[in-house]
């Protein structure tokens, strides 16, 4: 089903998107809290190799991102890639979740904003998750 991961092999947007889907599942069933989800999703969006993705799932049961066999291009040719059109948006939206946590802490301690500001990261996670699920459904 999946090839053994080659840790130094570079990944693309498809692998990052698949890893975000798997991470969404772990959040949904309660294996991750919102802060850890935000941290891991931000790391997924900046991951460059298979090893960087697999280490984010080392302490979690399935689902994990699956890696298809890497195609071997013909000499001098680069294989065409298919872009979902949402990868940059996924990266930016996923980065908003941990950023909203930092903003909430800064507002709470810096401006003495009421404690309800700590609902901001949870709200951002729900909004981002909803937008990403809608985008996935449209792409199927």
N, C-alpha and C positions, 0 to 999 in steps of 0.2 A: 504494500500500500504506500508506504513512504520510504524514501531512501534514508540511510543513516546520515545524520547531519554532518556536513563538512564545515567545521566552525569558522574557517576563514573565508568561505565562499560568500561573495557579496550578494545582497538581496535587493529586491526591487519593491515597488509600491504594492504589487499583488501580495507578496509575503507579509508586508507590514499590515495590510488590510485584513488578511486572514488572522494574523496575531491579535489585532484589535477585536475581531469578532470572537475569538476564543476568550479573550480577557473580559469582554462584555458578558459572556456566559458565566464566568466565575463571579463577577459582580452581581449578576442576577440571582444566583443561587446562594449568595451570602458568604462566599469564601474570601472575598476581599471587601474591606471597608472603602469608603469613598476616597479617602486620602491616599491609600495604597493604590487604588485603581488609577487615580490621577497621576501618581508618580510613575507607575509602570506604563501607562498609556503614553506619557510624554517620552519615556525612554524608548518605547516601540517606534514612535514617529521619527526618532533620530538614529535608530539602529542602522548599521551598515552591513553587518554580517549575520550569518545564521547563528553563530555562537552567541552574539549579543541578544538575539531573540530567545534562544533556548534557555539561557540562564534566567530569564524573567519568569519562566514556567517551571523551574526546577523543583519548587516546593508545592506545586499544584498538580492535582490529578488531571486526567483528560477532561476537556479538549486542550490540545496543544497545537501550535501551528504545524501543518504538514508541509514538507518541502518536496515539490515535484523534482524529478531528475533534471539536472541542468543540461539543456541542449548543448551540443558541441557544434559551434558554427563552422561553416566551411572556411577554408583558408582565406583570409582577407575580407571576410564578410561578417557583419554584425547582425545578429538576428533581430527581426522587427519585434517591438514590444507593443502590447496592447495596454492602453491607459484607460482606467475607469473614469477619469475626469474628476474624481472626487478626492484623490489622494492628498493634494495640497490642502483642500478644505478639511479633510480628516486631521491632518497634522496640525493645522491652526486651531481647529475646534478642540482637539484633545489637549493642546497646550493651555487652553483657557481654564481647564478644570484645576490644575495645580496653581496656576496663576491667581485664580479667584480665591484660593486658600491663603495665599500670601497677602493679597489685597485685604481680605477679611481680618487677618491678624494685624496688619498695619493700621487699618481703620480703628479696630477695637482698642489697641494700645496707644496709637498716636493721637486719635481724635476723640477717644472715649465714646465711640459709637456703641449703642446697646448690643448686648450679647447676640441678638437675633441675626447680626451680620454673619455669624458662623453658619447660617443656613445658605449663604451664597454659594459655597463650593458644592453643596448637595444639589442646589437648584441648577447650577451650571452643568453638573454631571447628568442630571435628568434631561436637560435641554439638549446637550450634546448627544447623549445616547439616543434620544428620540429622533433627532435630525439624522444621525448616522443610520438608524434602523430604517427610517423612511427612504433614505438614499439607497440602501441595500435592496429594499423591496422593489424600488423603481428599476434597479439595474438587473434584476433577475429575469 
